[in-house]
Amino acid sequence: MGMGISGDLPIILVRISDIDQLSVAREALQAVEYWRMKRLAVDLVIINELASSYVQDLQIALET
């Protein structure tokens, strides 16, 4: 599965700065799956705006 953004498709952007907002990322992923079933391709970009620290709970949760 590619991780690049083509620039040819609409882009859905989700900005997350707290682990409590993880449900927003899940909803966006579900929306992209639904749109793909309907043959509407989009690129999804999730930006982790939480400042870096030793404990990266949000980043690990997003990658999972």
Predicted model as a PDB file, atoms N, CA, C, CB and O in Angstrom, pLDDT in the B-factor column:
MODEL        1                                                                  
ATOM      1  N   MET A   1       0.843  -1.176   0.000  1.00 48.00           N  
ATOM      2  CA  MET A   1       0.000   0.000   0.000  1.00 48.00           C  
ATOM      3  C   MET A   1       0.884   1.233   0.000  1.00 48.00           C  
ATOM      4  CB  MET A   1      -0.957   0.001   1.212  1.00 48.00           C  
ATOM      5  O   MET A   1       1.756   1.381   0.856  1.00 48.00           O  
ATOM      6  N   GLY A   2       0.664   2.100  -0.941  1.00 56.00           N  
ATOM      7  CA  GLY A   2       1.476   3.295  -1.060  1.00 56.00           C  
ATOM      8  C   GLY A   2       1.144   4.325   0.004  1.00 56.00           C  
ATOM      9  O   GLY A   2       0.021   4.376   0.507  1.00 56.00           O  
ATOM     10  N   MET A   3       2.116   5.134   0.339  1.00 61.00           N  
ATOM     11  CA  MET A   3       1.911   6.165   1.345  1.00 61.00           C  
ATOM     12  C   MET A   3       2.027   7.561   0.743  1.00 61.00           C  
ATOM     13  CB  MET A   3       2.912   5.999   2.478  1.00 61.00           C  
ATOM     14  O   MET A   3       1.954   8.556   1.464  1.00 61.00           O  
ATOM     15  N   GLY A   4       2.206   7.639  -0.565  1.00 67.00           N  
ATOM     16  CA  GLY A   4       2.377   8.930  -1.198  1.00 67.00           C  
ATOM     17  C   GLY A   4       1.048   9.590  -1.525  1.00 67.00           C  
ATOM     18  O   GLY A   4       0.010   8.931  -1.575  1.00 67.00           O  
ATOM     19  N   ILE A   5       1.092  10.880  -1.743  1.00 66.00           N  
ATOM     20  CA  ILE A   5      -0.088  11.641  -2.139  1.00 66.00           C  
ATOM     21  C   ILE A   5       0.093  12.016  -3.593  1.00 66.00           C  
ATOM     22  CB  ILE A   5      -0.298  12.912  -1.239  1.00 66.00           C  
ATOM     23  O   ILE A   5       1.081  12.649  -3.965  1.00 66.00           O  
ATOM     24  N   SER A   6      -0.874  11.619  -4.419  1.00 66.00           N  
ATOM     25  CA  SER A   6      -0.733  11.804  -5.856  1.00 66.00           C  
ATOM     26  C   SER A   6      -0.921  13.246  -6.293  1.00 66.00           C  
ATOM     27  CB  SER A   6      -1.711  10.937  -6.574  1.00 66.00           C  
ATOM     28  O   SER A   6      -0.276  13.698  -7.240  1.00 66.00           O  
ATOM     29  N   GLY A   7      -1.791  13.966  -5.617  1.00 72.00           N  
ATOM     30  CA  GLY A   7      -2.126  15.316  -6.068  1.00 72.00           C  
ATOM     31  C   GLY A   7      -3.243  15.308  -7.081  1.00 72.00           C  
ATOM     32  O   GLY A   7      -3.768  16.361  -7.444  1.00 72.00           O  
ATOM     33  N   ASP A   8      -3.614  14.113  -7.545  1.00 85.00           N  
ATOM     34  CA  ASP A   8      -4.688  13.979  -8.527  1.00 85.00           C  
ATOM     35  C   ASP A   8      -6.051  13.793  -7.873  1.00 85.00           C  
ATOM     36  CB  ASP A   8      -4.404  12.814  -9.449  1.00 85.00           C  
ATOM     37  O   ASP A   8      -7.081  13.922  -8.534  1.00 85.00           O  
ATOM     38  N   LEU A   9      -6.061  13.491  -6.581  1.00 89.00           N  
ATOM     39  CA  LEU A   9      -7.297  13.173  -5.880  1.00 89.00           C  
ATOM     40  C   LEU A   9      -7.612  14.247  -4.849  1.00 89.00           C  
ATOM     41  CB  LEU A   9      -7.198  11.797  -5.207  1.00 89.00           C  
ATOM     42  O   LEU A   9      -6.718  14.960  -4.392  1.00 89.00           O  
ATOM     43  N   PRO A  10      -8.888  14.359  -4.483  1.00 91.00           N  
ATOM     44  CA  PRO A  10      -9.223  15.262  -3.377  1.00 91.00           C  
ATOM     45  C   PRO A  10      -8.493  14.808  -2.106  1.00 91.00           C  
ATOM     46  CB  PRO A  10     -10.769  15.301  -3.141  1.00 91.00           C  
ATOM     47  O   PRO A  10      -8.277  13.615  -1.899  1.00 91.00           O  
ATOM     48  N   ILE A  11      -8.122  15.763  -1.272  1.00 91.00           N  
ATOM     49  CA  ILE A  11      -7.390  15.448  -0.046  1.00 91.00           C  
ATOM     50  C   ILE A  11      -8.290  15.723   1.158  1.00 91.00           C  
ATOM     51  CB  ILE A  11      -6.071  16.277   0.048  1.00 91.00           C  
ATOM     52  O   ILE A  11      -8.861  16.804   1.300  1.00 91.00           O  
ATOM     53  N   ILE A  12      -8.398  14.717   2.012  1.00 92.00           N  
ATOM     54  CA  ILE A  12      -9.092  14.867   3.280  1.00 92.00           C  
ATOM     55  C   ILE A  12      -8.006  15.056   4.332  1.00 92.00           C  
ATOM     56  CB  ILE A  12     -10.026  13.621   3.602  1.00 92.00           C  
ATOM     57  O   ILE A  12      -7.134  14.202   4.486  1.00 92.00           O  
ATOM     58  N   LEU A  13      -8.056  16.161   5.050  1.00 93.00           N  
ATOM     59  CA  LEU A  13      -7.040  16.489   6.039  1.00 93.00           C  
ATOM     60  C   LEU A  13      -7.646  16.432   7.434  1.00 93.00           C  
ATOM     61  CB  LEU A  13      -6.436  17.882   5.765  1.00 93.00           C  
ATOM     62  O   LEU A  13      -8.670  17.060   7.706  1.00 93.00           O  
ATOM     63  N   VAL A  14      -7.003  15.671   8.314  1.00 93.00           N  
ATOM     64  CA  VAL A  14      -7.422  15.574   9.711  1.00 93.00           C  
ATOM     65  C   VAL A  14      -6.235  15.997  10.570  1.00 93.00           C  
ATOM     66  CB  VAL A  14      -7.909  14.114  10.078  1.00 93.00           C  
ATOM     67  O   VAL A  14      -5.141  15.446  10.446  1.00 93.00           O  
ATOM     68  N   ARG A  15      -6.456  16.971  11.433  1.00 93.00           N  
ATOM     69  CA  ARG A  15      -5.411  17.437  12.345  1.00 93.00           C  
ATOM     70  C   ARG A  15      -5.781  16.989  13.751  1.00 93.00           C  
ATOM     71  CB  ARG A  15      -5.238  18.995  12.276  1.00 93.00           C  
ATOM     72  O   ARG A  15      -6.886  17.258  14.221  1.00 93.00           O  
ATOM     73  N   ILE A  16      -4.857  16.307  14.425  1.00 90.00           N  
ATOM     74  CA  ILE A  16      -5.097  15.782  15.763  1.00 90.00           C  
ATOM     75  C   ILE A  16      -3.994  16.268  16.691  1.00 90.00           C  
ATOM     76  CB  ILE A  16      -5.166  14.231  15.752  1.00 90.00           C  
ATOM     77  O   ILE A  16      -2.811  16.203  16.358  1.00 90.00           O  
ATOM     78  N   SER A  17      -4.396  16.753  17.853  1.00 86.00           N  
ATOM     79  CA  SER A  17      -3.408  17.233  18.813  1.00 86.00           C  
ATOM     80  C   SER A  17      -3.566  16.580  20.183  1.00 86.00           C  
ATOM     81  CB  SER A  17      -3.509  18.736  18.949  1.00 86.00           C  
ATOM     82  O   SER A  17      -2.851  16.929  21.123  1.00 86.00           O  
ATOM     83  N   ASP A  18      -4.500  15.634  20.302  1.00 84.00           N  
ATOM     84  CA  ASP A  18      -4.746  15.000  21.591  1.00 84.00           C  
ATOM     85  C   ASP A  18      -5.259  13.585  21.361  1.00 84.00           C  
ATOM     86  CB  ASP A  18      -5.757  15.823  22.435  1.00 84.00           C  
ATOM     87  O   ASP A  18      -5.990  13.338  20.402  1.00 84.00           O  
ATOM     88  N   ILE A  19      -4.884  12.661  22.228  1.00 84.00           N  
ATOM     89  CA  ILE A  19      -5.303  11.267  22.066  1.00 84.00           C  
ATOM     90  C   ILE A  19      -6.821  11.134  22.166  1.00 84.00           C  
ATOM     91  CB  ILE A  19      -4.628  10.380  23.120  1.00 84.00           C  
ATOM     92  O   ILE A  19      -7.388  10.172  21.646  1.00 84.00           O  
ATOM     93  N   ASP A  20      -7.484  12.078  22.822  1.00 86.00           N  
ATOM     94  CA  ASP A  20      -8.941  12.058  22.910  1.00 86.00           C  
ATOM     95  C   ASP A  20      -9.602  12.306  21.556  1.00 86.00           C  
ATOM     96  CB  ASP A  20      -9.415  13.095  23.911  1.00 86.00           C  
ATOM     97  O   ASP A  20     -10.793  12.035  21.402  1.00 86.00           O  
ATOM     98  N   GLN A  21      -8.868  12.808  20.586  1.00 87.00           N  
ATOM     99  CA  GLN A  21      -9.403  13.074  19.253  1.00 87.00           C  
ATOM    100  C   GLN A  21      -9.175  11.897  18.304  1.00 87.00           C  
ATOM    101  CB  GLN A  21      -8.768  14.334  18.678  1.00 87.00           C  
ATOM    102  O   GLN A  21      -9.434  12.011  17.106  1.00 87.00           O  
ATOM    103  N   LEU A  22      -8.701  10.787  18.818  1.00 89.00           N  
ATOM    104  CA  LEU A  22      -8.418   9.627  17.982  1.00 89.00           C  
ATOM    105  C   LEU A  22      -9.661   9.136  17.245  1.00 89.00           C  
ATOM    106  CB  LEU A  22      -7.845   8.506  18.828  1.00 89.00           C  
ATOM    107  O   LEU A  22      -9.555   8.597  16.143  1.00 89.00           O  
ATOM    108  N   SER A  23     -10.814   9.314  17.832  1.00 91.00           N  
ATOM    109  CA  SER A  23     -12.056   8.884  17.179  1.00 91.00           C  
ATOM    110  C   SER A  23     -12.286   9.635  15.867  1.00 91.00           C  
ATOM    111  CB  SER A  23     -13.251   9.095  18.118  1.00 91.00           C  
ATOM    112  O   SER A  23     -12.903   9.098  14.947  1.00 91.00           O  
ATOM    113  N   VAL A  24     -11.801  10.858  15.778  1.00 92.00           N  
ATOM    114  CA  VAL A  24     -11.928  11.635  14.532  1.00 92.00           C  
ATOM    115  C   VAL A  24     -11.132  10.956  13.412  1.00 92.00           C  
ATOM    116  CB  VAL A  24     -11.431  13.104  14.740  1.00 92.00           C  
ATOM    117  O   VAL A  24     -11.599  10.873  12.276  1.00 92.00           O  
ATOM    118  N   ALA A  25      -9.941  10.476  13.737  1.00 91.00           N  
ATOM    119  CA  ALA A  25      -9.125   9.766  12.744  1.00 91.00           C  
ATOM    120  C   ALA A  25      -9.803   8.471  12.324  1.00 91.00           C  
ATOM    121  CB  ALA A  25      -7.720   9.471  13.303  1.00 91.00           C  
ATOM    122  O   ALA A  25      -9.798   8.124  11.143  1.00 91.00           O  
ATOM    123  N   ARG A  26     -10.384   7.758  13.276  1.00 92.00           N  
ATOM    124  CA  ARG A  26     -11.101   6.519  12.953  1.00 92.00           C  
ATOM    125  C   ARG A  26     -12.275   6.788  12.023  1.00 92.00           C  
ATOM    126  CB  ARG A  26     -11.594   5.838  14.233  1.00 92.00           C  
ATOM    127  O   ARG A  26     -12.496   6.054  11.060  1.00 92.00           O  
ATOM    128  N   GLU A  27     -13.024   7.840  12.315  1.00 95.00           N  
ATOM    129  CA  GLU A  27     -14.165   8.202  11.469  1.00 95.00           C  
ATOM    130  C   GLU A  27     -13.704   8.568  10.062  1.00 95.00           C  
ATOM    131  CB  GLU A  27     -14.946   9.372  12.090  1.00 95.00           C  
ATOM    132  O   GLU A  27     -14.354   8.206   9.081  1.00 95.00           O  
ATOM    133  N   ALA A  28     -12.599   9.276   9.960  1.00 94.00           N  
ATOM    134  CA  ALA A  28     -12.076   9.640   8.638  1.00 94.00           C  
ATOM    135  C   ALA A  28     -11.668   8.395   7.863  1.00 94.00           C  
ATOM    136  CB  ALA A  28     -10.876  10.597   8.773  1.00 94.00           C  
ATOM    137  O   ALA A  28     -11.929   8.298   6.664  1.00 94.00           O  
ATOM    138  N   LEU A  29     -11.024   7.434   8.543  1.00 93.00           N  
ATOM    139  CA  LEU A  29     -10.652   6.187   7.874  1.00 93.00           C  
ATOM    140  C   LEU A  29     -11.882   5.424   7.409  1.00 93.00           C  
ATOM    141  CB  LEU A  29      -9.817   5.311   8.805  1.00 93.00           C  
ATOM    142  O   LEU A  29     -11.885   4.872   6.310  1.00 93.00           O  
ATOM    143  N   GLN A  30     -12.927   5.385   8.229  1.00 95.00           N  
ATOM    144  CA  GLN A  30     -14.159   4.717   7.845  1.00 95.00           C  
ATOM    145  C   GLN A  30     -14.808   5.417   6.654  1.00 95.00           C  
ATOM    146  CB  GLN A  30     -15.127   4.668   9.024  1.00 95.00           C  
ATOM    147  O   GLN A  30     -15.338   4.762   5.756  1.00 95.00           O  
ATOM    148  N   ALA A  31     -14.765   6.747   6.650  1.00 96.00           N  
ATOM    149  CA  ALA A  31     -15.331   7.502   5.533  1.00 96.00           C  
ATOM    150  C   ALA A  31     -14.588   7.194   4.239  1.00 96.00           C  
ATOM    151  CB  ALA A  31     -15.283   9.008   5.824  1.00 96.00           C  
ATOM    152  O   ALA A  31     -15.209   7.016   3.191  1.00 96.00           O  
ATOM    153  N   VAL A  32     -13.254   7.129   4.308  1.00 95.00           N  
ATOM    154  CA  VAL A  32     -12.456   6.825   3.113  1.00 95.00           C  
ATOM    155  C   VAL A  32     -12.790   5.423   2.604  1.00 95.00           C  
ATOM    156  CB  VAL A  32     -10.936   6.941   3.421  1.00 95.00           C  
ATOM    157  O   VAL A  32     -12.919   5.219   1.397  1.00 95.00           O  
ATOM    158  N   GLU A  33     -12.929   4.462   3.510  1.00 95.00           N  
ATOM    159  CA  GLU A  33     -13.309   3.107   3.101  1.00 95.00           C  
ATOM    160  C   GLU A  33     -14.662   3.108   2.398  1.00 95.00           C  
ATOM    161  CB  GLU A  33     -13.348   2.169   4.316  1.00 95.00           C  
ATOM    162  O   GLU A  33     -14.828   2.463   1.363  1.00 95.00           O  
ATOM    163  N   TYR A  34     -15.625   3.832   2.960  1.00 96.00           N  
ATOM    164  CA  TYR A  34     -16.957   3.909   2.363  1.00 96.00           C  
ATOM    165  C   TYR A  34     -16.900   4.543   0.975  1.00 96.00           C  
ATOM    166  CB  TYR A  34     -17.902   4.709   3.269  1.00 96.00           C  
ATOM    167  O   TYR A  34     -17.489   4.032   0.023  1.00 96.00           O  
ATOM    168  N   TRP A  35     -16.182   5.662   0.874  1.00 95.00           N  
ATOM    169  CA  TRP A  35     -16.079   6.333  -0.431  1.00 95.00           C  
ATOM    170  C   TRP A  35     -15.416   5.438  -1.464  1.00 95.00           C  
ATOM    171  CB  TRP A  35     -15.295   7.642  -0.301  1.00 95.00           C  
ATOM    172  O   TRP A  35     -15.813   5.443  -2.629  1.00 95.00           O  
ATOM    173  N   ARG A  36     -14.416   4.672  -1.059  1.00 94.00           N  
ATOM    174  CA  ARG A  36     -13.755   3.770  -2.006  1.00 94.00           C  
ATOM    175  C   ARG A  36     -14.694   2.673  -2.467  1.00 94.00           C  
ATOM    176  CB  ARG A  36     -12.510   3.154  -1.378  1.00 94.00           C  
ATOM    177  O   ARG A  36     -14.645   2.261  -3.626  1.00 94.00           O  
ATOM    178  N   MET A  37     -15.560   2.189  -1.563  1.00 96.00           N  
ATOM    179  CA  MET A  37     -16.572   1.203  -1.971  1.00 96.00           C  
ATOM    180  C   MET A  37     -17.503   1.800  -3.021  1.00 96.00           C  
ATOM    181  CB  MET A  37     -17.388   0.718  -0.747  1.00 96.00           C  
ATOM    182  O   MET A  37     -17.996   1.086  -3.893  1.00 96.00           O  
ATOM    183  N   LYS A  38     -17.743   3.096  -2.940  1.00 96.00           N  
ATOM    184  CA  LYS A  38     -18.602   3.813  -3.893  1.00 96.00           C  
ATOM    185  C   LYS A  38     -17.798   4.320  -5.095  1.00 96.00           C  
ATOM    186  CB  LYS A  38     -19.303   4.993  -3.195  1.00 96.00           C  
ATOM    187  O   LYS A  38     -18.305   5.084  -5.916  1.00 96.00           O  
ATOM    188  N   ARG A  39     -16.528   3.878  -5.182  1.00 95.00           N  
ATOM    189  CA  ARG A  39     -15.629   4.230  -6.288  1.00 95.00           C  
ATOM    190  C   ARG A  39     -15.265   5.710  -6.339  1.00 95.00           C  
ATOM    191  CB  ARG A  39     -16.258   3.836  -7.590  1.00 95.00           C  
ATOM    192  O   ARG A  39     -15.085   6.285  -7.413  1.00 95.00           O  
ATOM    193  N   LEU A  40     -15.161   6.306  -5.175  1.00 94.00           N  
ATOM    194  CA  LEU A  40     -14.701   7.684  -5.067  1.00 94.00           C  
ATOM    195  C   LEU A  40     -13.375   7.667  -4.324  1.00 94.00           C  
ATOM    196  CB  LEU A  40     -15.755   8.592  -4.337  1.00 94.00           C  
ATOM    197  O   LEU A  40     -13.336   7.435  -3.116  1.00 94.00           O  
ATOM    198  N   ALA A  41     -12.312   7.907  -5.033  1.00 91.00           N  
ATOM    199  CA  ALA A  41     -10.969   7.843  -4.447  1.00 91.00           C  
ATOM    200  C   ALA A  41     -10.585   9.198  -3.871  1.00 91.00           C  
ATOM    201  CB  ALA A  41      -9.929   7.393  -5.501  1.00 91.00           C  
ATOM    202  O   ALA A  41     -10.804  10.238  -4.493  1.00 91.00           O  
ATOM    203  N   VAL A  42     -10.012   9.171  -2.679  1.00 92.00           N  
ATOM    204  CA  VAL A  42      -9.491  10.372  -2.022  1.00 92.00           C  
ATOM    205  C   VAL A  42      -8.186  10.007  -1.328  1.00 92.00           C  
ATOM    206  CB  VAL A  42     -10.526  10.963  -1.000  1.00 92.00           C  
ATOM    207  O   VAL A  42      -7.925   8.839  -1.041  1.00 92.00           O  
ATOM    208  N   ASP A  43      -7.378  11.014  -1.065  1.00 90.00           N  
ATOM    209  CA  ASP A  43      -6.176  10.837  -0.248  1.00 90.00           C  
ATOM    210  C   ASP A  43      -6.501  11.326   1.151  1.00 90.00           C  
ATOM    211  CB  ASP A  43      -4.941  11.607  -0.849  1.00 90.00           C  
ATOM    212  O   ASP A  43      -7.095  12.392   1.320  1.00 90.00           O  
ATOM    213  N   LEU A  44      -6.115  10.552   2.154  1.00 90.00           N  
ATOM    214  CA  LEU A  44      -6.320  10.931   3.547  1.00 90.00           C  
ATOM    215  C   LEU A  44      -4.975  11.295   4.162  1.00 90.00           C  
ATOM    216  CB  LEU A  44      -7.003   9.785   4.347  1.00 90.00           C  
ATOM    217  O   LEU A  44      -4.019  10.522   4.097  1.00 90.00           O  
ATOM    218  N   VAL A  45      -4.916  12.482   4.760  1.00 90.00           N  
ATOM    219  CA  VAL A  45      -3.713  12.944   5.444  1.00 90.00           C  
ATOM    220  C   VAL A  45      -4.088  13.211   6.895  1.00 90.00           C  
ATOM    221  CB  VAL A  45      -3.110  14.228   4.759  1.00 90.00           C  
ATOM    222  O   VAL A  45      -4.984  14.009   7.173  1.00 90.00           O  
ATOM    223  N   ILE A  46      -3.399  12.541   7.821  1.00 87.00           N  
ATOM    224  CA  ILE A  46      -3.620  12.762   9.243  1.00 87.00           C  
ATOM    225  C   ILE A  46      -2.360  13.411   9.803  1.00 87.00           C  
ATOM    226  CB  ILE A  46      -3.960  11.420   9.993  1.00 87.00           C  
ATOM    227  O   ILE A  46      -1.270  12.843   9.732  1.00 87.00           O  
ATOM    228  N   ILE A  47      -2.523  14.599  10.357  1.00 88.00           N  
ATOM    229  CA  ILE A  47      -1.391  15.336  10.911  1.00 88.00           C  
ATOM    230  C   ILE A  47      -1.451  15.253  12.433  1.00 88.00           C  
ATOM    231  CB  ILE A  47      -1.398  16.824  10.432  1.00 88.00           C  
ATOM    232  O   ILE A  47      -2.438  15.644  13.056  1.00 88.00           O  
ATOM    233  N   ASN A  48      -0.389  14.743  13.005  1.00 84.00           N  
ATOM    234  CA  ASN A  48      -0.243  14.671  14.457  1.00 84.00           C  
ATOM    235  C   ASN A  48       0.397  15.975  14.913  1.00 84.00           C  
ATOM    236  CB  ASN A  48       0.617  13.421  14.898  1.00 84.00           C  
ATOM    237  O   ASN A  48       1.586  16.202  14.688  1.00 84.00           O  
ATOM    238  N   GLU A  49      -0.392  16.829  15.553  1.00 84.00           N  
ATOM    239  CA  GLU A  49       0.113  18.136  15.982  1.00 84.00           C  
ATOM    240  C   GLU A  49       0.582  18.146  17.434  1.00 84.00           C  
ATOM    241  CB  GLU A  49      -0.957  19.184  15.795  1.00 84.00           C  
ATOM    242  O   GLU A  49       0.950  19.198  17.958  1.00 84.00           O  
ATOM    243  N   LEU A  50       0.572  16.993  18.083  1.00 80.00           N  
ATOM    244  CA  LEU A  50       1.051  16.918  19.458  1.00 80.00           C  
ATOM    245  C   LEU A  50       2.567  17.060  19.459  1.00 80.00           C  
ATOM    246  CB  LEU A  50       0.617  15.584  20.133  1.00 80.00           C  
ATOM    247  O   LEU A  50       3.266  16.392  18.697  1.00 80.00           O  
ATOM    248  N   ALA A  51       3.058  17.926  20.312  1.00 74.00           N  
ATOM    249  CA  ALA A  51       4.507  18.155  20.385  1.00 74.00           C  
ATOM    250  C   ALA A  51       5.242  16.857  20.720  1.00 74.00           C  
ATOM    251  CB  ALA A  51       4.833  19.240  21.439  1.00 74.00           C  
ATOM    252  O   ALA A  51       4.749  16.043  21.502  1.00 74.00           O  
ATOM    253  N   SER A  52       6.400  16.671  20.136  1.00 71.00           N  
ATOM    254  CA  SER A  52       7.202  15.471  20.393  1.00 71.00           C  
ATOM    255  C   SER A  52       7.601  15.391  21.854  1.00 71.00           C  
ATOM    256  CB  SER A  52       8.451  15.455  19.508  1.00 71.00           C  
ATOM    257  O   SER A  52       7.895  16.390  22.511  1.00 71.00           O  
ATOM    258  N   SER A  53       7.597  14.151  22.329  1.00 64.00           N  
ATOM    259  CA  SER A  53       8.068  13.901  23.683  1.00 64.00           C  
ATOM    260  C   SER A  53       8.588  12.472  23.736  1.00 64.00           C  
ATOM    261  CB  SER A  53       6.935  14.135  24.739  1.00 64.00           C  
ATOM    262  O   SER A  53       8.519  11.732  22.755  1.00 64.00           O  
ATOM    263  N   TYR A  54       9.097  12.109  24.869  1.00 61.00           N  
ATOM    264  CA  TYR A  54       9.626  10.757  25.042  1.00 61.00           C  
ATOM    265  C   TYR A  54       8.516   9.724  24.876  1.00 61.00           C  
ATOM    266  CB  TYR A  54      10.292  10.608  26.423  1.00 61.00           C  
ATOM    267  O   TYR A  54       8.728   8.675  24.267  1.00 61.00           O  
ATOM    268  N   VAL A  55       7.350  10.014  25.408  1.00 61.00           N  
ATOM    269  CA  VAL A  55       6.200   9.120  25.283  1.00 61.00           C  
ATOM    270  C   VAL A  55       5.389   9.567  24.073  1.00 61.00           C  
ATOM    271  CB  VAL A  55       5.322   9.121  26.587  1.00 61.00           C  
ATOM    272  O   VAL A  55       4.899  10.696  24.036  1.00 61.00           O  
ATOM    273  N   GLN A  56       5.247   8.705  23.102  1.00 74.00           N  
ATOM    274  CA  GLN A  56       4.571   9.035  21.855  1.00 74.00           C  
ATOM    275  C   GLN A  56       3.260   8.264  21.724  1.00 74.00           C  
ATOM    276  CB  GLN A  56       5.482   8.738  20.660  1.00 74.00           C  
ATOM    277  O   GLN A  56       3.023   7.620  20.703  1.00 74.00           O  
ATOM    278  N   ASP A  57       2.407   8.321  22.748  1.00 79.00           N  
ATOM    279  CA  ASP A  57       1.169   7.556  22.752  1.00 79.00           C  
ATOM    280  C   ASP A  57       0.283   7.856  21.540  1.00 79.00           C  
ATOM    281  CB  ASP A  57       0.407   7.835  24.020  1.00 79.00           C  
ATOM    282  O   ASP A  57      -0.253   6.936  20.921  1.00 79.00           O  
ATOM    283  N   LEU A  58       0.129   9.121  21.206  1.00 76.00           N  
ATOM    284  CA  LEU A  58      -0.741   9.486  20.090  1.00 76.00           C  
ATOM    285  C   LEU A  58      -0.189   8.953  18.773  1.00 76.00           C  
ATOM    286  CB  LEU A  58      -0.906  11.009  20.016  1.00 76.00           C  
ATOM    287  O   LEU A  58      -0.941   8.403  17.969  1.00 76.00           O  
ATOM    288  N   GLN A  59       1.098   9.103  18.543  1.00 77.00           N  
ATOM    289  CA  GLN A  59       1.697   8.630  17.296  1.00 77.00           C  
ATOM    290  C   GLN A  59       1.554   7.108  17.170  1.00 77.00           C  
ATOM    291  CB  GLN A  59       3.186   9.036  17.228  1.00 77.00           C  
ATOM    292  O   GLN A  59       1.232   6.604  16.094  1.00 77.00           O  
ATOM    293  N   ILE A  60       1.789   6.391  18.244  1.00 82.00           N  
ATOM    294  CA  ILE A  60       1.649   4.930  18.226  1.00 82.00           C  
ATOM    295  C   ILE A  60       0.199   4.545  17.952  1.00 82.00           C  
ATOM    296  CB  ILE A  60       2.125   4.314  19.569  1.00 82.00           C  
ATOM    297  O   ILE A  60      -0.062   3.625  17.177  1.00 82.00           O  
ATOM    298  N   ALA A  61      -0.746   5.242  18.580  1.00 82.00           N  
ATOM    299  CA  ALA A  61      -2.162   4.953  18.362  1.00 82.00           C  
ATOM    300  C   ALA A  61      -2.560   5.221  16.918  1.00 82.00           C  
ATOM    301  CB  ALA A  61      -3.029   5.784  19.308  1.00 82.00           C  
ATOM    302  O   ALA A  61      -3.326   4.451  16.339  1.00 82.00           O  
ATOM    303  N   LEU A  62      -2.055   6.298  16.328  1.00 80.00           N  
ATOM    304  CA  LEU A  62      -2.374   6.604  14.933  1.00 80.00           C  
ATOM    305  C   LEU A  62      -1.790   5.549  13.988  1.00 80.00           C  
ATOM    306  CB  LEU A  62      -1.844   7.997  14.560  1.00 80.00           C  
ATOM    307  O   LEU A  62      -2.450   5.137  13.034  1.00 80.00           O  
ATOM    308  N   GLU A  63      -0.580   5.123  14.248  1.00 81.00           N  
ATOM    309  CA  GLU A  63       0.038   4.115  13.388  1.00 81.00           C  
ATOM    310  C   GLU A  63      -0.659   2.777  13.501  1.00 81.00           C  
ATOM    311  CB  GLU A  63       1.502   3.957  13.729  1.00 81.00           C  
ATOM    312  O   GLU A  63      -0.715   2.022  12.530  1.00 81.00           O  
ATOM    313  N   THR A  64      -1.192   2.474  14.675  1.00 80.00           N  
ATOM    314  CA  THR A  64      -1.907   1.222  14.877  1.00 80.00           C  
ATOM    315  C   THR A  64      -3.220   1.259  14.161  1.00 80.00           C  
ATOM    316  CB  THR A  64      -2.121   0.944  16.351  1.00 80.00           C  
ATOM    317  O   THR A  64      -3.977   0.289  14.209  1.00 80.00           O  
TER     318      THR A  64                                                      
ENDMDL                                                                          
END                                                                             
